[in-house]
């Protein structure tokens, strides 16, 4: 007899993905679309026009205060001190032996304020890892939520269309990598 399957988490855009014909799969404990029209046409769309990616499931951790930079210098592998406000770097959380705990993005959002985007399947574990190693007095908060939707636009040519079928309240933030659209369902 097969073991009962775990209940998958769902972003608030789950029904929209289904209504739009997304092929849904289990991804890190989440019910997420893997494709809509096929790998090749979607790859070409991202490279020549625009691609939308639901990243609402990703983990969000805020680190603030005098101890924020020393903590990040201790637990990640890149030099966070090189970041200017508004910049981000791809990095990794490291264990005591130099092995990798997880990969992540570190964003510097203020003088002593950082935002970490961590993998969905490890958001609680990554938060716990950072909190356990916080001997610097930094304020570390897990701000992950499933109530706010985040859609990443990856594109060479971006045309903003408020009639995209995702929700009612839209705001655009010109980010470090791409354009981020948050949708309030």
C-alpha positions as CSV (number, residue, x, y, z in Angstrom):
1,X,0.0,0.0,0.0
2,X,1.4,3.4,-1.0
3,X,2.1,6.0,1.7
4,X,-0.4,8.8,1.8
5,X,0.9,11.9,-0.1
6,X,1.6,15.1,1.9
7,X,-0.7,18.0,1.4
8,X,1.0,20.4,-0.9
9,X,1.2,24.1,-0.1
10,X,-0.4,26.5,-2.6
11,X,0.3,30.1,-3.5
12,X,-2.7,32.4,-3.8
13,X,-2.2,32.2,-7.6
14,X,-2.8,28.4,-7.7
15,X,-6.3,28.6,-9.1
16,X,-5.2,31.2,-11.7
17,X,-2.4,28.8,-12.8
18,X,-4.9,26.0,-13.2
19,X,-7.4,28.2,-15.0
20,X,-4.7,29.3,-17.4
21,X,-3.8,25.7,-18.2
22,X,-0.6,25.3,-16.2
23,X,0.8,21.8,-15.9
24,X,1.1,21.5,-12.1
25,X,3.7,19.4,-10.3
26,X,5.0,19.0,-6.7
27,X,8.0,21.4,-6.3
28,X,9.7,21.6,-2.9
29,X,6.4,20.8,-1.1
30,X,4.4,23.3,-3.3
31,X,1.8,22.7,-6.0
32,X,3.4,24.8,-8.8
33,X,3.1,25.1,-12.6
34,X,6.1,23.7,-14.5
35,X,4.9,24.8,-17.9
36,X,2.0,26.1,-19.9
37,X,2.6,25.8,-23.6
38,X,5.8,23.7,-23.7
39,X,9.5,24.1,-22.9
40,X,10.7,25.4,-26.3
41,X,7.9,28.0,-26.8
42,X,8.3,29.2,-23.2
43,X,12.1,29.4,-23.5
44,X,11.7,31.4,-26.7
45,X,9.1,33.7,-25.2
46,X,11.4,34.6,-22.2
47,X,14.4,35.2,-24.6
48,X,12.5,37.3,-27.1
49,X,9.5,38.8,-25.3
50,X,8.6,38.2,-21.6
51,X,8.2,35.4,-19.1
52,X,6.3,35.5,-15.9
53,X,7.3,33.3,-12.9
54,X,5.3,32.9,-9.7
55,X,7.9,33.2,-7.0
56,X,5.3,33.6,-4.2
57,X,6.5,30.4,-2.6
58,X,10.0,31.6,-2.0
59,X,11.2,32.2,1.5
60,X,11.8,35.8,2.8
61,X,14.1,36.6,5.7
62,X,14.9,40.1,6.9
63,X,18.1,40.9,8.8
64,X,18.5,44.3,10.4
65,X,20.6,46.2,12.9
66,X,24.3,46.7,13.8
67,X,24.9,43.0,13.8
68,X,23.3,42.3,10.3
69,X,26.5,42.6,8.2
70,X,28.7,40.6,10.7
71,X,26.1,37.9,10.8
72,X,25.8,37.7,7.0
73,X,29.6,37.7,6.6
74,X,29.7,34.7,9.0
75,X,26.9,32.6,7.5
76,X,27.3,33.3,3.7
77,X,30.2,32.6,1.4
78,X,30.3,36.0,-0.5
79,X,31.5,39.4,0.7
80,X,28.2,41.1,1.6
81,X,30.1,44.3,2.5
82,X,30.6,44.9,-1.2
83,X,26.9,45.4,-1.8
84,X,25.6,48.9,-2.2
85,X,22.0,49.8,-1.2
86,X,19.7,48.4,-3.9
87,X,22.1,45.7,-5.0
88,X,21.9,41.9,-4.5
89,X,24.3,38.9,-4.9
90,X,23.8,35.3,-5.4
91,X,25.4,33.5,-2.4
92,X,25.1,30.4,-0.2
93,X,24.6,29.6,3.5
94,X,27.6,27.7,4.7
95,X,28.0,25.2,7.5
96,X,30.9,25.1,9.9
97,X,32.9,22.7,7.7
98,X,32.5,25.0,4.6
99,X,29.8,22.9,3.1
100,X,26.7,24.4,1.6
101,X,23.5,24.5,3.6
102,X,21.5,26.2,0.7
103,X,21.8,28.9,-2.0
104,X,20.1,32.2,-1.7
105,X,20.0,35.8,-2.9
106,X,21.2,38.5,-0.5
107,X,19.7,42.0,-1.1
108,X,21.0,45.1,0.7
109,X,17.9,47.3,1.2
110,X,19.3,49.9,3.7
111,X,22.3,51.0,5.6
112,X,21.9,48.1,8.1
113,X,19.1,46.2,6.5
114,X,19.1,43.1,4.3
115,X,16.5,40.9,2.6
116,X,17.2,37.3,1.8
117,X,15.3,35.3,-0.7
118,X,15.7,31.6,0.1
119,X,14.4,28.4,-1.5
120,X,10.8,27.5,-0.8
121,X,11.4,24.0,0.5
122,X,14.0,25.2,3.0
123,X,12.6,28.6,4.1
124,X,12.0,27.4,7.7
125,X,15.3,25.5,7.9
126,X,17.3,28.4,6.5
127,X,15.7,30.8,9.0
128,X,16.5,28.4,11.8
129,X,20.1,28.0,10.7
130,X,20.6,31.8,10.5
131,X,18.9,32.4,13.9
132,X,21.0,29.6,15.6
133,X,24.2,31.3,14.4
134,X,23.1,34.8,15.3
135,X,25.6,35.8,17.9
136,X,25.8,39.4,16.6
137,X,22.6,40.8,18.0
138,X,21.0,41.3,14.5
139,X,17.2,41.2,14.3
140,X,16.4,38.2,12.2
141,X,12.7,37.8,11.0
142,X,11.1,35.1,8.8
143,X,8.7,37.3,6.8
144,X,7.7,34.5,4.4
145,X,4.0,34.6,3.6
146,X,1.5,33.0,1.2
147,X,-0.8,36.0,1.3
148,X,1.2,38.3,-1.0
149,X,1.9,37.1,-4.5
150,X,5.1,37.9,-6.3
151,X,5.6,37.4,-10.0
152,X,9.0,37.8,-11.6
153,X,9.2,39.2,-15.1
154,X,12.2,38.0,-17.0
155,X,12.5,39.7,-20.3
156,X,14.5,41.6,-22.9
157,X,11.4,43.7,-23.8
158,X,9.0,44.6,-21.0
159,X,5.5,46.0,-21.6
160,X,3.4,46.5,-18.5
161,X,-0.1,45.3,-18.9
162,X,-2.4,45.7,-15.9
163,X,-5.0,43.3,-17.5
164,X,-2.8,40.2,-16.8
165,X,-5.5,38.3,-15.0
166,X,-3.6,37.9,-11.7
167,X,-5.4,40.3,-9.3
168,X,-6.5,43.8,-8.5
169,X,-3.8,45.7,-6.8
170,X,-0.6,45.9,-8.9
171,X,2.7,47.7,-8.3
172,X,5.9,47.6,-10.2
173,X,9.3,47.8,-8.6
174,X,12.3,48.2,-11.0
175,X,14.6,45.8,-9.2
176,X,18.2,44.8,-9.4
177,X,17.7,41.8,-11.6
178,X,14.3,42.0,-13.2
179,X,10.9,43.7,-12.7
180,X,8.9,42.4,-9.7
181,X,5.1,42.6,-9.7
182,X,3.4,42.0,-6.4
183,X,-0.3,41.0,-6.6
184,X,-2.7,41.4,-3.7
185,X,-5.4,38.7,-4.4
